[in-house]
Amino acid sequence: MNAVEQSLHFENVVRQEWTSPTTINAWQDWSEEQSIHCKPLTDALIRHTQLAEGQTVLDLAGGVGEPALPIARIVGAAGSVVATDLSEGMLAVAADKARREGLTNLRFEVADVHELPYADNSFDRVVSRLGLMYFWNIEQAISEIHRVLKPGGVASFVVWGSPEQNEYFGSILAPFNQRREMPAQSDDMPTPTRFGDVSKLTEMFACQGFSEVASQAYCEALPWPGTPRELFQHFYDMAVPLQPYIDSFDENEREAVLQEIEAAFSKRWDGKYTNAFASFNTVYLTK
Ligand SMILES: C[S@@+](CC[C@H](N)C(=O)[O-])C[C@H]1O[C@@H](n2cnc3c(N)ncnc32)[C@H](O)[C@@H]1O
């Protein structure tokens, strides 16, 4: 496959995953728990974004509303947030949540990050939580981010860190992998841990002319509001591309795996939350 064919292939994979009703339903069903679980990521992103009342903010790949909803509360009625995503179904879940919360300073627009339908220098802030790794032409996406951000504006992003330091992914996948290895994927494939090595990202942002580019690596316990078994169920439901691999294990193997997952996470279960450690990286920059 040449570079153009590969980019087209990634685009098809990403569009299929995020517009499939299975994915959208899972993100809707687990939305509340996911919001609690990933709050440390949202908090880190918000800390680096230097938000203030009255700002205009663009959220890219906003999914079911994070971090657009918490940011809308910060910028207040004088500010505004545009939450974008390629998936109309994901945005519909976000819009419903905003309506129920009575938030009126944000709007939802279907937009591919590679071709943003906004004028140059439109936004004070551009953000994305767990979106960058899915962008099939990351250089083009970064160029669009640069174009729509106002001079002096800040953009900040959060992505999953290296899989080796990520107990959340590691303890769930290791017992499967030990029995039968997961199919290998190319390094540039749009997988959740594609930018585990954050230096790749900072270099790309620096090349696009941002004046200050910085990153920070985190490894923190994420508060999953349920038992280790529920944590696995959530992981399975949301990681739709991994389902064929997980489903290839028969019932006995799967039960044995689940018991290993429960044992691995038992030290993280405090009776209310499973606090598994996860690594994540923030990248933040000024235009
Ligand atoms: C892991 S979800 C993150 C959603 C949300 N930001 C969150 O943290 O809960 C990834 C999102 O990226 C969106 N996405 C992937 N590629 C995109 C693109 N090229 N343009 C816009 N959205 C994209 C998907 O539709 C999906 O909603």
The ligand as a Gaussian input file, in Angstrom:
#p B3LYP/6-31G(d) Opt

LIG

0 1
 C      -12.116000       8.025000      21.563000
 S      -13.387000       9.036000      20.893000
 C      -13.146000      10.484000      21.864000
 C      -14.425000      11.230000      22.049000
 C      -14.376000      12.340000      23.122000
 N      -13.487000      13.410000      22.761000
 C      -14.016000      11.757000      24.471000
 O      -12.897000      11.961000      24.938000
 O      -14.882000      11.064000      25.067000
 C      -12.724000       9.488000      19.322000
 C      -13.644000      10.385000      18.495000
 O      -12.895000      10.871000      17.363000
 C      -13.798000      11.075000      16.300000
 N      -13.015000      11.241000      15.068000
 C      -12.128000      10.371000      14.545000
 N      -11.578000      10.872000      13.425000
 C      -12.114000      12.096000      13.233000
 C      -11.952000      13.099000      12.240000
 N      -11.122000      12.941000      11.197000
 N      -12.672000      14.243000      12.347000
 C      -13.531000      14.410000      13.380000
 N      -13.740000      13.486000      14.358000
 C      -13.034000      12.344000      14.281000
 C      -14.657000       9.832000      16.374000
 O      -15.845000       9.950000      15.647000
 C      -14.861000       9.693000      17.897000
 O      -16.033000      10.323000      18.322000

